[in-house]
Every structure is written in structure tokens, then in C-alpha cells.
Amino acid sequence: MSDETPVLPKLNGPTLEPLGGRTPKQLVVLCHGVGSDGDDLLGLAPYFQKVLPEARFVSPHAPFQFDGGPIGYQWFSLSDFSHKARADGVRKAAPILNAYIDEQLAYLGLADKDLALIGFSQGTMMALHAGLRRPKACAGILGYSGMLVDPESLVDEITVKPPVLLCHGQVDDVLPFDFMPAALATLRQSGVPCEGLARPGLGHGLDDDGIKAGMFFLADVFGINLSSLR
């Protein structure tokens, strides 16, 4: 029986550097949804860059090929959507994401307090799972159209309590809206400062109000004075 530590897949993906060639003062990691890729979610970065002009935005491709189509990636398979399969999936993928985050922070000479995690759909599952179990707290977690996987384990496993904002469409037919209030209830029970934004008429996606709320959230958790950016 081998005692060797398994080699984790290395993530890579597109990057948006700080405006004007500035030295990065924050790192924002975007985690995309199942069947998508890092290029897709990096499309959000220019909006968030308006309030974080000194941030480096990275949007890695998830580590595994999407098993439901010819293109795209996944953090774990959703072909089995059982509680156990989801819990096993985030646990397998979290060390891969954490290794990438640690590598990026080390490269930039930044700390977890300089880090924000943003997720969409399955990416939100990953951001919440990894972000609440890291050794040190990040600045904040922003999740769109996702869910809190394996909530029962959080009370025993939570190590940090960064602020969280969840946004969810009320007519989401992929991950139903009810996942958001359920996640918020568990987070509050665990002492995590969190808020939720319900978006009437929105399905499984994002809208302008959700993006604007995310911008204000990121500015707040990093202590950015928005009046100084005008």
C-alpha cells in the first residue's frame, strides 16, 4: 500500500490583471458552473473591476471534463444528484481548488484576507465548501444560483466565517430558489454573517441587480471607498 500523496490536477484558466498595470492588492477567484469554463465566468470580471481596480481576477477551468456533453468542464459530476454524490464531489474537488488558491496567493504575495471567492451554480457549491473550511478567512464569498452542499457537516467542519452574499433567481428551474434560504439558515446557525438577494422572474442565471449587489459586496468586504473611484 503506497504512502505517497496523490498528485492533484493543476488548474489553469484566463486572467484579468489590475487596471493600468498596477500591482495586485486583491485576488478574486471565479468558479464557474458545470459544463462551462473559466472564459465564460471571466466575463463578470470587468464589472467587478470597476470597484476593485487593483484586483487580479482568475477564472480557472474546473479540473474534470464535463460528462454531460462534448465541451466544458465540471468540478464533479452531477449525473448523480444524490446528497452523498454531491458531498463526495465537493470533498474530492476542494483540495484541487485550495491548492490553486494557495498557489495564486503565494505568487502575488497576498494573504487570505486579500482573497474573495465568487461562484456560479456548481461554482458556488465549491466556493462555499472550500471557503468556509480554509485555515484562514478570506475577505468574502459571493455566490450566484447555487447551494450549500452537505450542510449537516458544516457545524463540525467550519474553520472560518467570512461574510457571504448569495443571489438567486426565484424561478430557477436548475437549482431551485429554495436552496438559498436553506443555505442562509445553516450559515446563520454556524455564525456566518450572510445576506441573500432574491431576484423575481430570474431563472438560472445572473441579472444586473445581482451583479450590482456583488459589486457593492466586494467593495464593502475589502473596505473600498467607492467615492474615491469616481
N, C-alpha and C positions, 0 to 999 in steps of 0.2 A: 504494500500500500504506500503510495507516494505522499511525502510531506510537503511537496512543492506547492507554493501558492499559485493558483491558476492565473494565467495571463488574461487580463481584461481587454476586451476590444477597445481600441483607441478611437475617440470621436474626433470628427472634423466637420467643418462647415463654414459658411460665409460669415464675414465680419464687417461691421460698420465702425470705423475709427472715429475718435472725437473730432469735432468741428475744428477746422483751421490748423490741423496738425498738432493740437495740444497734447500734453502728457495726460494719459488717462488717470482720473481720480476715482472713478467708479467702474465696476464691471457689472453688466446686465446680461444674464444668460436666458435666452428664449428657448423653450422646449415645445416643439411642435406636436401636432396630433397624429394619430395613426393613419398611415397611408400617405402622409405628406412628407415634407423635407424642410431642412433649415432655410433654404432660399425663400420658401413661402412665408414663413413666420417673420423673417427678417424685414419683410415689408412693413411691419409695425414700427421698426426701429426709428425711422425718420420722424415719426410723430413724437415718440418719447425723447428723441434727441433735442427737441425744442426746449425741454425743461432740464435735460441732462446733457448739455453741450460738451462736457468733459468726460463723458462715459464712453467706454468701449462696449459695443453690443456684439455678442457672439450667439450664433444660432446653429448649434450642431445638428447634423443629421443623426437621427436615432440609430442605435447600433445594429439593428436587425432589419433585413429586407421584409417588406410588407407581405404577409402571407395571403392577402385577400385580393391581390391584383398584380399587374405586371410592373408597376413602378411604385416608388415611395418606400418609406421606412416605418418601423414601429419600435417602440420601447419594449413591448412584449405583445404577444398575440392576444387578440380579443375574440378569436374564434370560439373560445370557451369563456363565457362571461360570468361564470360562477364566482362566488365570493373567494373560494380557495385559489382559483386560477388567477384572479386579479391580485390577490395578496402575494402569491408566489411570483407573479410577474414584476411587481414593483420592487420586491426584495432582490430579485436577480439583476434588475437594471440599475438600482440605486448606486451600487458601488462603481458602476461604469460612469454614471453621471457625476458622482462625487469626485472621482479621480480626475475627470476633465475640469471640473470647477477648481480643484486644488492646483492643477497644472496652470490654468489661466491666471489664478490669483498670484501664484509664485512668479510667473513670467512678468506680470505687471508690478510686482512688489506691493500688492494690496492685501487687505485682510477681509475676513468675512463681513465686518461692519461696512465695508465698501461694496458689498455684493447685493444685488437684487435678482430674484428669480421670477420669470414670467412664463406661464404655461397656457396652452390652449388644449382643451379636451384631454386626451391622454397625457399631454404635456403638463397639464395642471395636476393630474394624479401624481406624476413624478416630482414636480416642484414641491407639492405639499409633503409627500412622503420623505423625500431627501432633506428638504429644508428644515423640517421640524426635528430631525434626528442628527444634524451635524454637531460637531463638538462645540462650535461657537455660532452665535446667532448672526444671520445675515441681516441686512437693513430692512428687508420686506419681501413678501411673496404676493404676487399678483396672478390670479387665476381666472381664466375665462372658460365657461361652458364645460366644467369638469366635475370631479367628485373627489371625496376623501376616501381612499381605499383602506380597507381593514381598520375602520375607526376604533374597534374594540381594543386594538393593540396600542393605541396612542398613549393612553394614560400611563402605561408601563414603560414605553419606549421614548417618549418625548424628552429631548435634552435641552431645547431652546424654544423661546416663544417670541419670534419676530412678528411684527404686525402683518396682517393678512387682509387683502381685499379680494372678494370673489364677485364676479359678474356673470349673470346667466340669463339667457332668453327664456321667457315664460312659456313659449310654445316649442321648446326644443324637443324634437322627436328622436334624437340620437341618445343623449344623456338627459333625461327628464329634469325639469326645473326643480323638482323636489329634492334632488341631490344637494342643492345649495343650502337650503335651510337646515337640512340634516347635518351637513358639514359644519356649518356655523355653530350649531348647538353643541357638537362634540368639541370643537375648538374652544368655545367659551367655557365648557366644563373643564377643559385642560388648562385654562388660564391664558389662552392666546388672545391678544387684542385683535379683533376681527370685525369686518363690516361686509355687508352684502349689497349688491345693486341688482335689482330685478329689472329686466328690460321687457316691457309689454310688447307683444307682437313679434318678438325676435325668436328665430329658431336657433339652430346650432351654428352660431357664428358670432361676429362682433358688429357693433354699430358705433356711430360717432360718440354717443353719450358714454358708452363703455370705455372707449379709448380716451376720452377726455377725463373720465374719472381715474383711469390708470395714470394719466399724466400728473394729475394733482396728487395722487397717492405716492408716486415715485418722488416727486418734488418734496413732499412732506417727510417721507422716511429718510431722505438724505439731507434734510434741513436746507433745501434750496429756497432762496428768496426770489420768488418769481418776478417781483418788480425790478430786480437788478438785471433781468434778461431782456427787458423791453428796449 
